[in-house]
Amino acid sequence: MTVKEKILVFVRATPEESTKYGYNVCVAGITEKDEWRRLYPFKFVYGEKLIDFRKKDIIEVELGEPDNDKRKESRKVLGYTNLNSPLDDGDALRRVMPLLSSIEKLDAENASLGVIKPVLSDIDLKVNDTKIYDDQAYLSMTGEFLEKRENVKMPIELRYQFKCDNEPNCKGHKIILIDWELNELVRNILKQESDSKIVAQKIKERFYDFMLGRDLYFILGTHFKFGTWMIIGLFYPPKGLLDQKNLADY
């Protein structure tokens, strides 16, 4: 049985390689009923515009049950249409507000997708390699790293250190970021720079210093095999976009 749903896209995760599908992208977003969806697979070939949508776009997808993914938010993509109706930051933020949670609450609900507002304290940034071997070398390492951390190192590892806002029982978290935006920034930097200290500084400026001045939200997803949380997407509208009167409605 298949269904069609309209999805507001919040995540295009870093492309991963699978033996069945080749390179593919996992997409996450929310339905018109404010339910999270993990959508897979979207076929990807580096340099080819096979995915014609971005964050905050609305797509209509034809969905079926996933082949072997038991996470309740997961669906298999059979086809999609870009409705070419992207939301601005304010409208997207209004859709996010009713869904705000914490890692502690998401764990209690046995969720595998969710959104939180972090209170940042630091980042743990490691530059393991400053070489680009080919168009997809960095991309393909992501999946291997998550399953074989003892043997495989991603060229860049960025983990945010934070607490969940408005969660008194939060003891703090340190979680890896696998957002596509980080991947592409790293690729662009490494094309021009090989000094690991300069590479780290440029990444920190964008993903920590800049984010401190934004209204930052983490879109979280669990790893398919291990169930551990990863930051799969960032949403960072300007601060003060919604005043307190507007926020009170959500």
C-alpha positions in Angstrom: 0.0 0.0 0.0 1.3 3.4 -0.9 0.4 6.9 0.3 1.2 10.4 -0.7 2.3 13.0 1.8 3.5 16.6 1.6 6.7 17.0 3.5 8.4 20.2 4.7 12.1 19.3 4.3 14.5 20.1 7.1 17.3 17.6 6.5 19.3 16.5 3.5 21.9 14.3 5.2 25.4 13.6 3.8 25.1 11.1 1.0 26.0 7.5 2.0 26.9 4.5 -0.1 24.9 1.3 0.0 25.5 -2.0 -1.8 21.8 -2.0 -2.9 21.2 1.6 -4.0 24.7 3.1 -4.7 25.0 6.7 -3.3 21.8 7.9 -1.8 20.6 10.7 0.5 18.4 10.4 3.5 15.9 13.2 3.8 13.9 14.2 6.9 11.0 16.5 7.4 7.5 17.0 8.8 4.1 16.2 7.4 1.0 18.4 7.3 0.0 16.6 10.5 3.2 17.6 12.2 4.7 14.1 12.1 8.3 13.4 11.4 9.3 11.4 8.4 12.6 9.8 7.4 12.6 9.4 3.6 15.0 7.1 1.8 16.4 6.5 -0.8 17.0 9.6 -2.9 19.5 8.7 -5.6 22.7 10.9 -5.7 25.5 11.2 -8.1 28.0 13.9 -7.3 27.9 16.8 -9.8 24.5 15.8 -11.1 21.3 17.6 -10.0 19.3 14.5 -9.2 17.9 16.1 -6.0 16.1 19.4 -6.9 15.0 20.5 -3.5 16.6 22.1 -0.4 15.8 22.7 3.2 12.5 24.4 3.8 11.1 23.2 0.4 7.8 21.3 0.3 7.8 18.1 -1.6 5.0 15.6 -2.3 6.2 12.1 -2.0 4.8 8.7 -2.8 5.7 6.4 0.1 5.8 2.8 0.9 6.9 0.8 3.9 10.7 0.5 4.3 12.4 -2.7 3.4 14.1 -3.4 6.7 14.0 -0.2 8.7 11.8 -0.6 11.8 12.1 3.0 13.0 8.6 4.3 13.2 9.3 7.5 11.3 10.9 5.8 8.3 9.3 5.4 4.9 10.5 4.2 1.5 10.4 6.8 -1.3 8.8 5.6 -4.5 8.6 9.0 -6.2 8.4 12.7 -5.5 7.6 16.1 -6.9 9.1 19.4 -5.8 6.1 21.7 -5.2 8.4 24.7 -5.6 6.9 26.4 -2.6 9.7 27.0 -0.1 8.9 28.5 3.3 10.7 31.5 4.7 12.5 31.2 8.1 9.5 32.6 10.0 7.0 30.1 8.6 9.4 27.2 9.0 10.0 28.2 12.6 6.3 28.2 13.3 6.2 24.6 12.1 9.1 23.6 14.3 7.9 25.2 17.6 5.1 22.7 18.4 7.6 19.8 17.9 10.4 21.0 20.2 11.6 18.3 22.5 14.7 17.1 24.3 16.9 14.0 23.9 15.6 12.8 27.3 11.9 13.1 26.1 12.7 11.6 22.7 14.3 8.6 24.3 11.3 8.1 26.6 9.0 8.2 23.5 11.2 5.7 21.6 11.5 8.2 18.8 14.2 8.1 16.2 13.7 11.7 14.8 13.1 14.9 16.6 14.1 18.6 17.1 15.7 20.2 20.1 17.0 23.6 21.0 20.5 23.3 22.2 22.4 25.4 24.7 25.9 25.2 23.2 29.0 25.0 25.5 31.7 23.9 23.0 32.6 21.9 20.0 35.0 18.9 19.7 36.6 19.3 16.2 39.2 16.9 14.8 40.9 17.3 11.5 42.1 13.8 10.6 42.8 14.3 6.9 43.1 17.4 4.6 43.3 15.5 1.3 40.4 15.0 -1.2 41.0 11.8 -3.1 38.1 12.0 -5.5 34.6 13.5 -5.7 33.0 11.0 -3.3 35.8 9.8 -1.0 34.7 12.0 1.9 31.0 11.2 1.4 31.6 7.4 1.4 33.5 7.5 4.6 30.5 8.6 6.6 28.6 5.4 6.7 31.7 3.3 7.4 32.8 5.6 10.2 29.5 5.3 12.0 29.7 1.5 12.0 33.4 0.9 12.3 34.7 3.8 14.3 37.8 1.9 15.5 39.1 1.4 12.0 37.8 4.3 9.9 38.2 8.0 10.5 36.2 10.7 8.8 38.4 13.5 7.4 36.6 15.9 9.7 34.8 15.0 12.9 32.6 17.7 14.5 30.8 17.1 17.7 28.7 19.7 19.5 28.7 19.8 23.3 25.4 21.1 24.6 22.5 20.8 27.0 18.8 20.6 25.9 17.1 23.9 26.5 14.3 23.8 29.1 15.2 20.2 30.2 16.2 20.3 33.9 17.3 16.7 33.9 19.7 17.1 31.0 23.2 16.2 32.0 24.8 17.3 28.7 25.5 15.7 25.4 28.3 15.5 22.8 27.0 14.4 19.5 28.4 14.2 16.0 27.2 16.4 13.1 26.6 14.8 9.7 24.7 17.6 8.0 25.4 17.9 4.3 26.2 21.6 4.8 29.2 20.7 6.9 30.3 18.2 4.2 30.2 20.8 1.5 32.0 23.5 3.5 34.7 21.0 4.3 35.1 20.1 0.7 35.3 23.7 -0.4 37.9 24.5 2.3 40.0 21.5 1.5 40.2 22.5 -2.1 42.1 25.6 -1.1 43.7 24.8 2.3 45.9 22.0 3.6 47.0 23.5 7.0 44.9 21.6 9.5 44.9 24.5 12.0 43.5 26.9 9.4 40.9 24.3 8.3 39.8 23.8 11.9 39.5 27.6 12.4 37.4 28.1 9.3 35.0 25.3 10.3 34.8 26.6 13.9 34.0 30.1 12.7 31.0 28.8 10.7 29.6 26.1 12.8 30.3 27.4 16.3 31.0 31.1 16.4 28.4 32.0 13.8 25.8 29.7 15.4 26.1 31.4 18.7 24.5 34.4 17.2 21.6 32.5 15.6 18.4 30.9 16.9 19.8 27.4 16.5 17.9 24.1 16.4 19.2 20.6 16.0 17.3 18.0 13.9 18.3 14.7 15.5 18.1 11.1 14.1 19.2 7.8 15.3 21.7 5.5 13.7 20.1 2.6 11.8 22.1 -0.1 13.5 23.2 1.2 16.9 20.3 3.6 17.8 22.7 6.3 18.9 21.7 10.0 18.2 23.3 12.0 15.5 22.7 15.6 14.5 21.5 15.2 10.9 20.5 18.8 10.3 20.7 22.3 11.5 18.1 25.0 11.4 19.3 28.4 12.4 17.0 31.4 11.6 18.0 34.9 12.9 17.4 35.6 16.6 14.2 37.5 17.4 12.4 36.3 14.3 9.3 35.5 16.4 8.4 37.8 19.3 7.1 36.4 22.5 3.5 37.1 21.6 3.8 34.9 18.5 5.7 32.2 20.4 3.0 32.0 23.0 0.7 30.6 20.3 2.9 27.5 19.7 
